[in-house]
């Protein structure tokens, strides 16, 4: 009788271990499927300035972000005078990251070498204007703050 109970107890232990293993395996499979379905190239919510509505749709959030960014850069650059020659390409491609804390980090600026030769302070002016952006909430992916990378053209116009 004792042996029968002992074998029964051992059988229950072995059976429960395999039950736990299969439950863990199912969880891992479900997680792998979920991760494959996530679109890693888009965010659920764009970085937002305080003037933007966090409950707005994604297209409205994006438009607000772009408008606020454009206004800030325009105002910052309008305080400086630029002398552009006819042979210069007045477009600068700026790559920057909005990190998980909402801080803007300038990564790269692609510009015409002649433009920078004639206006060496231009890079510093653009970097400074991006670093002095108003408070910015980071982008969200599934409710978690994420870093986002942007590439924008800045076109200099002369009066």
C-alpha positions as CSV (number, residue, x, y, z in Angstrom):
1,X,0.0,0.0,0.0
2,X,2.8,2.4,0.9
3,X,4.6,1.6,-2.3
4,X,1.4,2.3,-4.3
5,X,1.1,5.6,-2.6
6,X,4.7,6.4,-3.1
7,X,4.5,5.6,-6.9
8,X,1.3,7.6,-7.1
9,X,2.9,10.6,-5.5
10,X,6.0,10.4,-7.7
11,X,3.7,10.0,-10.8
12,X,1.8,13.2,-9.7
13,X,5.1,15.1,-9.3
14,X,6.3,14.1,-12.7
15,X,3.0,14.9,-14.3
16,X,2.8,18.3,-12.7
17,X,6.3,19.2,-13.9
18,X,5.4,18.4,-17.5
19,X,2.2,20.4,-17.1
20,X,4.2,23.4,-16.0
21,X,6.7,22.9,-18.8
22,X,4.0,22.9,-21.5
23,X,2.4,26.0,-19.9
24,X,5.7,27.8,-20.1
25,X,6.3,26.6,-23.6
26,X,2.8,27.9,-24.7
27,X,3.6,31.3,-23.0
28,X,6.9,31.5,-24.9
29,X,5.2,30.7,-28.2
30,X,2.5,33.3,-27.6
31,X,5.2,35.9,-26.8
32,X,7.1,35.1,-29.9
33,X,4.0,35.4,-32.0
34,X,3.1,38.7,-30.4
35,X,6.6,40.1,-31.0
36,X,6.4,39.2,-34.6
37,X,3.1,41.1,-35.0
38,X,4.5,44.3,-33.6
39,X,5.3,47.0,-36.2
40,X,8.7,48.2,-35.0
41,X,8.9,51.0,-37.6
42,X,6.0,53.1,-36.2
43,X,5.0,54.5,-32.9
44,X,1.6,54.5,-31.2
45,X,2.0,58.2,-30.2
46,X,4.4,60.8,-31.6
47,X,6.6,63.0,-29.4
48,X,4.3,65.8,-28.1
49,X,4.9,69.4,-27.2
50,X,2.7,70.8,-24.4
51,X,0.6,72.6,-27.0
52,X,-0.4,69.3,-28.6
53,X,-3.3,67.1,-27.6
54,X,-2.2,63.7,-26.3
55,X,-5.7,62.2,-27.0
56,X,-5.7,63.3,-30.6
57,X,-5.3,60.8,-33.5
58,X,-1.9,59.8,-34.8
59,X,-2.1,62.0,-37.9
60,X,-3.2,65.0,-35.8
61,X,-0.3,64.4,-33.3
62,X,2.2,64.1,-36.1
63,X,0.9,67.4,-37.7
64,X,1.1,69.2,-34.3
65,X,4.6,67.9,-33.7
66,X,5.8,68.9,-37.1
67,X,4.1,72.3,-36.9
68,X,5.5,73.1,-33.5
69,X,9.0,72.0,-34.5
70,X,8.8,74.1,-37.7
71,X,7.6,77.2,-35.9
72,X,10.4,76.9,-33.3
73,X,13.1,76.4,-36.0
74,X,11.8,79.3,-38.1
75,X,11.7,81.7,-35.2
76,X,15.3,80.6,-34.1
77,X,16.7,81.0,-37.7
78,X,14.8,84.3,-38.3
79,X,16.9,86.1,-35.7
80,X,20.0,85.5,-37.9
81,X,20.9,87.0,-41.3
82,X,22.3,84.7,-43.9
83,X,24.0,85.7,-47.1
84,X,23.5,83.1,-49.7
85,X,25.4,83.1,-53.0
86,X,23.8,81.9,-56.3
87,X,26.0,78.7,-56.3
88,X,24.9,77.5,-52.8
89,X,22.3,74.9,-52.1
90,X,20.4,76.3,-49.1
91,X,19.0,73.0,-47.9
92,X,20.4,71.2,-44.8
93,X,19.2,67.7,-43.9
94,X,19.2,67.4,-40.1
95,X,19.0,64.0,-38.4
96,X,18.1,64.0,-34.7
97,X,16.7,61.7,-32.1
98,X,14.0,62.4,-29.5
99,X,15.1,60.0,-26.7
100,X,13.0,58.3,-24.0
101,X,13.3,61.3,-21.8
102,X,12.1,63.7,-24.5
103,X,15.5,65.2,-25.0
104,X,16.5,66.1,-28.6
105,X,20.0,64.9,-29.7
106,X,21.4,66.1,-33.0
107,X,23.0,63.2,-34.8
108,X,24.0,64.5,-38.2
109,X,23.7,67.5,-40.6
110,X,24.1,67.0,-44.3
111,X,24.9,70.3,-46.0
112,X,26.6,71.9,-49.0
113,X,30.3,72.4,-48.1
114,X,30.2,75.9,-49.8
115,X,27.3,76.9,-47.5
116,X,29.2,75.9,-44.4
117,X,32.4,77.5,-45.6
118,X,30.5,80.8,-46.0
119,X,28.5,80.4,-42.8
120,X,30.4,78.3,-40.3
121,X,28.1,79.3,-37.5
122,X,25.1,77.7,-39.2
123,X,25.5,74.2,-37.8
124,X,25.8,75.6,-34.3
125,X,22.7,77.8,-34.7
126,X,20.6,74.8,-35.9
127,X,21.9,72.6,-33.1
128,X,21.3,75.2,-30.5
129,X,17.7,75.8,-31.8
130,X,17.0,72.1,-31.6
131,X,18.5,71.9,-28.1
132,X,16.3,74.7,-26.9
133,X,13.0,73.2,-28.0
134,X,10.2,73.5,-25.4
135,X,9.4,70.5,-23.2
136,X,8.7,67.4,-25.2
137,X,7.1,64.1,-24.2
138,X,8.7,61.1,-25.9
139,X,7.0,58.9,-28.4
140,X,5.2,55.9,-27.1
141,X,5.1,52.3,-28.3
142,X,2.6,50.1,-26.5
143,X,2.5,52.7,-23.6
144,X,6.3,52.6,-23.2
145,X,8.5,55.7,-24.0
146,X,10.8,55.0,-27.0
147,X,13.5,56.9,-28.8
148,X,12.5,58.1,-32.3
149,X,14.8,59.3,-35.1
150,X,13.8,62.0,-37.5
151,X,15.4,63.5,-40.6
152,X,14.1,67.0,-41.6
153,X,15.1,69.4,-44.4
154,X,15.8,73.0,-43.4
155,X,15.6,75.3,-46.4
156,X,17.2,78.7,-46.0
157,X,15.3,81.5,-47.8
158,X,16.7,85.0,-48.3
159,X,14.5,88.1,-48.5
